[in-house]
Amino acid sequence: MFKKIIITSGPTLEPIDPVRFISNRSSGKSGYHLAMEARKRALGPITFITGPTYYLPAQVEVIQVETALEMRAAIGSHFRQANVIIMAAAVSDYRSLKYYPDKLKKNNDRMTLELVKNPDILLELGRHKRKNQILVGFAAETEDIFANAQNKLIAKNLDLLVLNEISEANPAFACDQNQVYLVRPDGVRKLEKMNKAHIAALIWDEIVSLAGRS
């Protein structure tokens, strides 16, 4: 159905020194299930670009990266050929300004680490998206979730945004089940808490529907 599908997954890992890094709680399960569902439906060739995770789908092209900059470069090599781009990866917003080649010693009670903002890969893709491309983003929010989701949908030129409301009842990360909202320019659809594999199937139903309308 599609000439090429890109799915990003997992966290990024931003090194500080040889043993320490900045990262987040993403397990990579959502991206994994999206790739497995696309493979099951034979939707097209899949390029799976992932940060460090145990969840690696079989029988698809897998590109493993660590940092946000590496993920950006890998996506850039495949973006133009893709009809569908699903940005399920949790890319670290910041990285250490300086990499320390030797392990930092805990000599003081406090240490200041200067951070620099990583590129907003999804924003860049939205700016360069062509008419025949479907761009799907993911968001994790704790407050003003719908206002923040709508802002992201518009600012990043997305066709679909998968919105996670992070709460004590729905931690979202590293869980087998999740509750999300599918946000489109024409409305919001709530998916009750269910297995992430089932969520992946419903996300693909939305994407196929979007492709049919284009």
Secondary structure, DSSP 8 states (H G I E B T S, - for coil): --S-EEEEESB--EESSSS-EE--S--SHHHHHHHHHHHHHT-S-EEEEESS-S---SSSEEEE--SHHHHHHHHHHHGGG-SEEEE--B--SEEESS--SS-----SS-----EEE---HHHHHHHH--TT-EEEEEEEESSSHHHHHHHHHHHTT-SEEEEEE--SS---TT-SEEEEEEEETTEEEEEEEEEHHHHHHHHHHHHHHHHHH-
